[in-house]
Amino acid sequence: MIEISHLTKKFKNTVVLNDISMTLEDAKIYGFTGRNGSGKTMLMKHILGFVHPTSGMVCINGKRIGHDIDIPQNVGAIIENPGFLPEYSGFKNLKLLAGIRRKASTEEIRQAIELVGLNPNDKKHVGKYSLGMRQRLGLAQVLMENPEILLLDEPMNGLDDQGVEEMRQIFLQQKEKGKLIIIASHNNEDIDLLCDDIFRFDHGSLV
């Protein structure tokens, strides 16, 4: 469970998040919508512990981010464009990333790559990947450690119609496994089809 209570973030005199409160539960998909700069991605960064609020708080499973824990360990995220080393294959990139927290085995990495429709044996360097392939690899990175919570910022970027449908099915399968999923998207069709609840942002406020 994620509990966000009266969260406000200011940079000097600019309010980027204004008194945000919400409770998000397991086994549900939540949609964040709104124009660029409306606060969707900034709220995700607070949940991840990348940014700390000016006031208010974020709690995950009862633990306050920035107080009880610095960065939650049970969260997988795609925030903005996934970053990979262009001179290595997709598998090699994920293997290196998995070595940081040592939570994903080689077999789990391979399974995650296959799940998103890529070939773990493909030696092609990520620098030669299409945008859609990079997006799929980013999702594989999110899934390989089997996190309880998924934060997905524009997860359909660069995907064709078939890729979009495949990703939708993956997200629904993850929901069935009890995952809490947040999707930030400008695509109303994705939001309407997938999400149990929708939060609309405008100029840092929930509307």
C-alpha positions in Angstrom: 0.0 0.0 0.0 1.1 3.6 -0.8 -0.2 6.4 1.4 0.4 10.0 0.3 -0.6 12.6 2.9 -0.8 16.3 2.2 2.3 16.2 0.0 3.5 19.6 -1.2 6.7 20.4 -3.1 8.1 23.8 -3.8 11.1 25.0 -5.7 11.7 28.5 -4.4 8.4 30.3 -5.1 7.1 27.7 -7.5 4.6 25.0 -6.3 5.0 21.8 -8.3 2.9 19.6 -6.1 0.1 21.1 -4.0 -1.4 19.2 -1.0 -1.6 15.8 -2.7 -3.3 13.0 -0.7 -4.2 9.5 -1.9 -4.2 5.9 -0.8 -3.2 3.2 -3.4 -3.8 -0.5 -2.8 -2.4 -3.8 -4.0 -3.9 -5.6 -7.0 -5.0 -2.4 -8.7 -3.9 -0.2 -11.6 -4.0 3.5 -11.1 -3.8 6.1 -13.9 -2.1 9.5 -13.6 -3.1 11.9 -16.4 -2.5 15.5 -17.1 -0.4 17.8 -19.4 3.4 17.9 -19.3 4.5 19.6 -16.1 1.3 18.9 -14.3 3.0 16.9 -11.5 2.6 13.2 -12.5 6.3 12.4 -12.9 7.3 14.6 -9.9 4.9 12.6 -7.7 6.4 9.3 -8.9 9.9 10.6 -8.0 8.7 11.3 -4.5 7.4 7.7 -4.2 10.8 6.5 -5.3 12.6 8.7 -2.8 14.4 10.6 -5.5 12.9 13.9 -4.3 11.8 14.8 -0.8 8.6 16.9 -0.1 8.6 20.4 1.3 5.8 19.2 3.5 3.6 16.1 3.9 4.8 12.5 3.4 4.8 9.3 1.4 4.5 6.0 3.2 4.9 2.5 1.6 3.7 -0.4 3.7 3.7 1.9 6.7 7.3 3.1 6.3 7.8 6.8 5.6 10.1 7.6 2.6 13.0 9.8 3.7 12.4 9.0 7.4 12.1 5.3 8.0 13.7 4.3 4.7 15.6 6.3 2.0 14.6 4.4 -1.1 11.9 1.7 -1.2 13.4 -1.7 -2.2 10.1 -3.3 -3.5 9.5 -0.8 -6.4 10.3 -1.1 -10.1 10.1 2.0 -12.3 10.3 3.4 -15.8 10.8 7.2 -15.3 11.3 9.1 -18.5 13.5 7.3 -21.1 15.1 4.1 -19.9 18.9 4.5 -19.8 21.2 1.7 -21.0 24.8 1.2 -22.1 24.6 1.3 -25.9 27.6 -0.9 -26.5 26.2 -3.9 -24.7 23.3 -6.3 -25.5 20.0 -6.1 -23.8 20.8 -9.2 -21.7 24.2 -7.8 -20.7 22.7 -4.5 -19.7 20.1 -6.2 -17.4 22.8 -8.5 -16.0 24.9 -5.5 -15.0 21.9 -3.7 -13.4 20.9 -6.9 -11.6 24.3 -7.0 -10.1 23.7 -3.8 -8.1 21.0 -5.3 -5.8 21.6 -9.0 -6.5 17.9 -9.8 -6.4 17.4 -11.2 -10.0 19.0 -14.5 -11.1 20.2 -15.1 -14.6 17.1 -17.2 -15.3 14.8 -14.4 -14.0 16.5 -11.9 -16.3 16.0 -14.2 -19.3 12.4 -14.8 -18.4 11.7 -11.1 -18.1 13.3 -10.4 -21.5 11.2 -13.1 -23.1 8.0 -11.9 -21.3 8.3 -8.5 -23.0 8.8 -10.1 -26.5 12.6 -9.8 -26.8 15.2 -12.5 -27.3 17.7 -12.9 -24.4 20.2 -14.5 -26.8 20.2 -11.5 -29.2 23.7 -10.1 -29.4 22.6 -6.8 -31.0 23.9 -3.8 -29.1 21.2 -1.6 -27.4 22.5 1.3 -29.3 21.0 -0.3 -32.4 17.6 -0.9 -30.8 14.5 0.9 -32.0 12.7 3.1 -29.5 10.1 0.3 -29.0 12.8 -2.3 -28.3 14.4 0.0 -25.7 11.0 0.5 -24.1 10.4 -3.3 -23.9 13.9 -3.7 -22.4 13.0 -1.0 -19.8 9.9 -3.0 -18.8 12.0 -6.2 -18.6 14.3 -4.3 -16.2 11.3 -3.3 -14.1 9.9 -6.9 -14.0 13.1 -8.9 -13.5 13.3 -8.4 -9.7 9.6 -9.1 -9.2 8.7 -5.9 -7.4 5.5 -5.4 -5.5 4.9 -1.9 -7.0 5.4 -0.8 -10.6 5.7 2.9 -11.5 5.4 3.3 -15.3 5.8 6.7 -16.9 4.6 6.7 -20.5 5.3 2.9 -20.8 3.9 2.7 -24.3 6.4 5.1 -25.9 7.6 3.9 -29.3 5.5 0.8 -29.4 3.4 -0.2 -32.4 -0.2 -1.4 -32.0 0.8 -5.0 -31.4 3.4 -3.9 -28.8 0.8 -1.8 -27.0 -1.6 -4.7 -26.8 1.1 -7.0 -25.5 2.1 -4.5 -22.8 -1.5 -4.1 -21.8 -1.8 -7.8 -21.3 1.4 -7.9 -19.2 0.2 -5.1 -17.0 -3.2 -6.9 -16.4 -1.3 -10.1 -15.6 0.9 -8.3 -13.1 -2.3 -6.9 -11.5 -3.7 -10.4 -11.2 -0.5 -11.3 -9.3 -1.4 -8.7 -6.7 0.9 -5.9 -7.9 0.2 -2.2 -7.3 0.7 -0.5 -10.7 0.8 3.2 -11.4 0.7 4.3 -15.1 1.3 7.9 -16.1 0.2 8.5 -19.7 -1.2 11.0 -22.2 -3.1 8.1 -23.9 -6.6 8.2 -22.6 -7.4 4.8 -24.2 -4.6 3.1 -22.2 -5.8 4.8 -19.0 -9.5 4.0 -19.6 -8.9 0.3 -20.5 -6.4 -0.6 -17.8 -7.0 1.6 -14.7 -9.3 0.9 -11.7 -9.0 4.5 -10.6 -7.7 7.7 -12.4 -6.1 10.8 -10.9 -6.0 13.9 -13.0 -3.4 16.5 -12.4 -3.3 20.2 -13.4 -0.6 22.6 -12.3 0.5 20.4 -9.4 -3.0 19.8 -8.0 -5.4 16.9 -8.2 -8.5 18.1 -10.0 
